[in-house]
Each structure stands twice: as C-alpha cells, then as structure tokens.
C-alpha cells in the first residue's frame, strides 16, 4: 500500500491551512536544518529539484509570506541566499511534528 492518500492529505492541509505546497514545505525544512538557516538559492534549487528560475520564484512566494528573506553573499555580492525567518522556522517545526 502506498503513501498516495497520506501525501495528498498532507498537500491539501499545507495548501488550505498555510497556503503552501509540498515544494514550499521541503524548502522550509531544508532551510530550517541548514547551517545558519540559509542556503544559496542555487544550492536550494538542487536540493528541491527545481531549476534556478523556479527556485527564485519559490523563494519570492515564501518571502511574501514572511517565511524567508533574501541576502546577498558578502564575499562576491552576486550570490543570493535564502534565509529562513523566525516565522518560517516556527512553521517548519510545527509542520514537522
């Protein structure tokens, strides 16, 4: 027996209660476990399985919800990081339990 029913219930709950999809949740979970609670957007893209453009849009959606902010790399000024906020951390921990 597969997880199809549970996954669709989880996705529906994320969407209805939090306005998030599974990929949004995966991104928050990855950021919550990352060192300093941040990842370069290019690294986040690889980890969630999206291209960079899609990941930039994903981070933008999470940013509008106050769950993530963007920060530039201090070393070169070109790299952009996704940084989870306190609200994002709280939500990631709530959803993980």
C-alpha positions, -999 to 999 in steps of 0.1 A, spaced: 0 0 0 15 34 -10 16 69 5 -7 84 -21 -36 91 2 -14 105 30 6 127 6 -25 142 -9 -39 148 26 -6 165 36 -6 186 5 -42 196 9 -36 205 46 -5 226 36 -24 244 10 -56 250 30 -41 259 63 -9 275 53 -11 284 16 20 262 9 27 234 -15 49 204 -8 79 220 -25 74 251 -3 75 229 27 105 210 15 124 243 10 114 255 45 125 221 60 159 223 42 165 259 53 155 250 89 182 223 90 209 243 71 239 259 88 229 294 98 194 286 85 204 298 50 213 283 16 224 298 -17 195 298 -40 214 277 -64 220 250 -37 184 251 -27 174 246 -63 195 214 -65 181 201 -32 144 207 -40 149 195 -76 139 228 -94 158 250 -118 172 282 -105 144 304 -121 117 283 -104 135 283 -71 138 321 -73 100 323 -77 96 298 -49 117 320 -26 98 351 -37 65 334 -27 79 324 7 93 359 11 59 374 5 45 352 33 73 364 57 88 329 59 121 337 41 143 367 33 170 371 7 205 381 15 235 387 -8 268 369 -4 292 393 13 322 378 -4 312 385 -40 279 404 -39 264 382 -66 254 351 -48 219 353 -33 209 333 -2 175 323 10 174 328 48 145 313 68 128 338 92 117 331 128 81 327 114 94 302 88 113 283 115 83 281 137 61 269 109 87 243 97 89 229 133 51 229 136 47 210 103 74 185 112 56 174 143 
